[in-house]
Amino acid sequence: FRVQDDNSRGPYKGGLRFHPTVDMDHSRALAALMTWKTAVVNLPYGGAKGGIAVDPRPLTKKQREQISREFIDQIHDIIGPDTDIPAPDMGTGAQEMAWMRSQWEKYHGFNPAVFTGKPAEHYGAEGREEATGRGVGILAVKLAGRLGRKPQHTSVAIQGFGNVGSHAAKLLAEADFRVVAISDVSGAYYRREGIKVGDALSYSLSHDNSLEGFREGDKISNEQLLSLDVDMLIPAAIGDVITDENVDQIKAPVI
């Protein structure tokens, strides 16, 4: 799917995700949100979104490349640096953008501006991968300051340990916040004294980006993480982790 919502302010702009929940309605909603996001921060872009309904985790590198290139075969004529500029999203990253850019250039010639989020060595911007997670972390630090909380006395639970959650956890740990709980699809991991975020990052990277089997914390459910008695909760997983059923259980300020 690729939904182009509005380009009255400039070229369409928005991510391409690989996730089983991708469908037309989901893409439409996210494209509309992108229109508002770019307008709110006064960027000269419109809004778009899309992706493929697929679970990328069991795919080989060759399979991910194949579907990335075949997707561009189908949409190359409606994207471009002056019309629609895709970017990474859930389940995609710099490598997918590099493959997609390469495939688009087979039709239209050299122009790396057609995709953002590429590797730095492919004309990408340094720091782009961790930008969203760092933004979340910076907002959390600012909020703690406004609430008069010292970092070392502030406990944080982070729902999600992907590109956003992991970088937010890293920044907060470096700022002396006590990250007591993290989670991914394998479950949640809680340690009252604080989880060593560096160890969790190393573990995840060496286990196919999964926390399954991580032992530096007690295993709890993702639902239990949301109701922990912490000073701050950061939901950095897919958007439906907070529902009408569990919102009343949340005890902490939410970033």
C-alpha positions in Angstrom: 0.0 0.0 0.0 1.0 3.6 -0.6 -1.5 6.3 0.5 -0.9 9.9 -0.5 -3.0 12.1 1.7 -2.2 15.8 1.0 0.5 17.7 -0.9 -0.8 21.2 -0.7 2.3 22.2 1.4 4.9 20.3 -0.6 5.8 16.7 -1.7 4.1 13.8 0.1 6.3 12.5 3.0 5.9 9.5 5.2 7.2 6.0 6.1 7.0 2.6 4.6 6.5 -0.2 7.1 6.7 -4.0 7.0 4.2 -5.3 9.5 1.3 -7.8 9.4 -1.2 -5.0 10.4 -0.6 -2.9 7.3 -3.8 -2.4 5.4 -5.6 0.4 3.4 -7.4 1.9 6.4 -4.3 1.8 8.6 -2.3 3.5 5.8 -4.9 6.1 5.3 -5.0 7.0 9.0 -1.2 7.2 9.3 -0.9 9.3 6.1 -3.4 11.8 7.5 -1.4 12.0 10.7 1.7 12.7 8.6 -0.1 15.6 7.0 -0.7 17.1 10.4 2.8 16.4 11.7 4.5 18.2 8.9 2.1 21.1 9.1 2.4 21.5 12.9 6.2 21.9 12.7 5.9 24.0 9.6 7.8 21.7 7.2 7.2 22.2 3.5 5.8 18.6 3.0 2.5 16.8 2.8 1.5 13.5 4.3 1.8 9.9 3.0 2.2 6.4 4.4 2.3 2.8 3.4 4.1 -0.5 3.4 3.6 -4.2 3.0 1.5 -6.5 5.2 4.3 -8.9 6.1 6.2 -10.0 9.2 9.8 -9.2 8.4 11.3 -11.2 11.3 11.4 -14.6 9.6 12.5 -13.3 6.3 16.1 -13.8 5.0 18.0 -10.8 3.9 17.6 -11.8 0.3 13.8 -12.1 0.8 13.6 -8.6 2.3 15.6 -7.2 -0.6 13.3 -9.0 -3.1 10.1 -7.6 -1.7 11.6 -4.2 -1.3 12.6 -4.0 -4.9 9.4 -5.5 -6.2 7.4 -3.0 -4.2 9.2 -0.2 -5.9 8.6 -1.8 -9.3 4.9 -1.2 -8.6 5.0 2.4 -7.2 8.1 3.9 -8.8 6.1 6.2 -11.1 4.2 7.9 -8.2 7.2 8.6 -5.9 10.1 11.0 -6.4 12.0 13.8 -4.7 9.4 16.4 -5.9 6.3 14.2 -5.6 6.5 11.7 -2.7 9.5 10.9 -0.5 9.2 7.7 1.5 11.2 6.9 4.7 11.8 4.0 7.1 9.1 3.0 9.5 8.2 0.0 11.7 10.0 -3.1 10.3 12.2 -1.2 7.8 15.4 0.7 8.1 18.4 2.1 6.3 19.0 -1.2 4.4 15.5 -1.3 2.9 15.8 2.3 1.9 19.0 1.6 0.1 17.5 -1.3 -1.8 14.4 0.8 -2.7 16.5 3.8 -3.8 18.6 1.5 -6.0 15.5 0.1 -7.7 13.9 3.5 -8.2 17.1 4.8 -9.9 16.9 1.9 -12.4 13.9 3.7 -13.8 14.6 7.3 -13.2 18.4 7.7 -12.9 20.6 8.9 -10.0 18.8 11.0 -7.4 19.3 9.9 -3.8 16.8 12.5 -2.5 13.9 10.2 -3.4 14.3 8.4 0.0 15.3 9.6 3.4 16.6 7.3 6.1 19.3 5.8 3.9 22.7 4.7 5.2 25.1 7.6 5.7 27.4 6.2 3.0 24.5 6.3 0.6 23.9 10.0 1.0 21.9 9.5 4.2 21.9 11.8 7.3 24.1 10.8 10.2 22.0 10.3 13.4 18.8 9.7 11.5 18.3 6.2 12.9 18.3 7.2 16.5 16.6 10.6 16.0 13.1 9.5 17.0 14.2 7.7 20.2 16.5 10.5 21.2 13.6 12.9 20.7 11.5 10.8 23.1 14.3 10.7 25.6 14.9 14.5 25.4 11.2 15.2 26.0 11.3 12.8 29.0 14.3 14.6 30.5 12.5 18.0 30.0 9.3 16.7 31.6 11.2 15.4 34.6 12.8 18.8 35.0 9.4 20.6 34.9 8.0 18.2 37.5 11.0 18.9 39.7 12.3 15.3 39.6 16.0 14.4 39.8 17.0 11.8 37.2 18.5 9.4 39.7 15.3 9.4 41.7 13.0 8.9 38.6 12.0 5.4 37.6 11.0 4.7 34.0 9.2 1.9 32.3 9.6 1.6 28.5 7.0 -0.4 26.5 8.9 -1.5 23.3 12.6 -1.9 22.7 12.8 -1.4 19.0 14.4 1.5 17.2 12.5 4.1 19.3 12.4 2.5 22.7 16.0 1.3 22.7 17.5 4.7 21.8 15.2 6.4 24.3 16.4 3.9 27.0 20.0 4.5 26.1 19.7 8.3 26.4 17.8 8.1 29.7 20.3 5.7 31.2 23.1 8.0 30.2 21.2 10.9 31.9 21.1 8.8 35.2 17.4 7.9 35.0 16.5 4.5 36.5 15.1 2.4 33.7 13.3 -0.4 35.7 11.4 -2.1 32.9 11.7 -2.7 29.2 9.8 -5.0 26.8 9.4 -6.3 23.3 7.2 -9.0 21.7 8.9 -11.7 23.8 7.5 -10.0 27.0 8.6 -7.5 29.6 11.6 -7.5 32.0 11.5 -5.7 35.3 14.2 -4.9 37.8 13.4 -2.5 40.6 17.0 -1.4 41.1 17.2 -0.6 37.4 18.1 -2.5 34.3 21.6 -2.1 32.8 20.4 -0.7 29.5 23.8 -1.3 27.9 23.6 -5.0 28.7 20.1 -5.1 27.3 21.2 -3.4 24.0 24.1 -5.8 23.6 21.8 -8.8 24.3 19.2 -7.7 21.8 21.8 -7.1 19.1 23.3 -10.5 19.6 19.9 -12.3 19.6 18.3 -11.0 16.3 17.0 -7.9 17.9 15.0 -9.8 20.6 15.0 -9.8 24.4 13.8 -13.4 24.5 15.8 -15.1 27.3 17.1 -11.8 28.8 17.9 -12.7 32.5 18.8 -9.3 34.0 15.3 -8.8 35.2 12.1 -10.6 36.2 9.9 -11.7 33.4 6.5 -10.0 33.5 3.7 -9.5 30.9 3.5 -6.4 28.7 0.2 -5.6 30.4 1.9 -5.7 33.8 4.5 -3.3 32.6 1.8 -0.7 31.8 0.5 -0.8 35.4 3.9 -0.6 37.2 4.2 2.0 40.0 6.8 4.1 38.2 7.4 7.8 37.8 7.3 7.7 34.0 5.9 5.4 31.3 7.0 5.5 27.7 4.9 3.5 25.3 7.3 3.0 22.3 5.7 -0.1 20.8 2.9 -0.2 18.1 0.1 2.3 18.8 -2.5 -0.1 20.2 -0.7 -1.1 23.4 -2.8 1.4 25.5 -6.4 0.4 25.2 -9.7 1.4 26.7 -9.4 -1.7 28.9 -6.0 -0.9 30.4 -5.8 2.9 30.4 -7.3 3.1 33.9 -4.5 0.9 35.3 -1.7 3.3 34.2 -0.2 5.1 37.3 2.6 7.2 35.7 2.8 10.2 33.4 3.0 9.0 29.8 5.5 10.3 27.3 
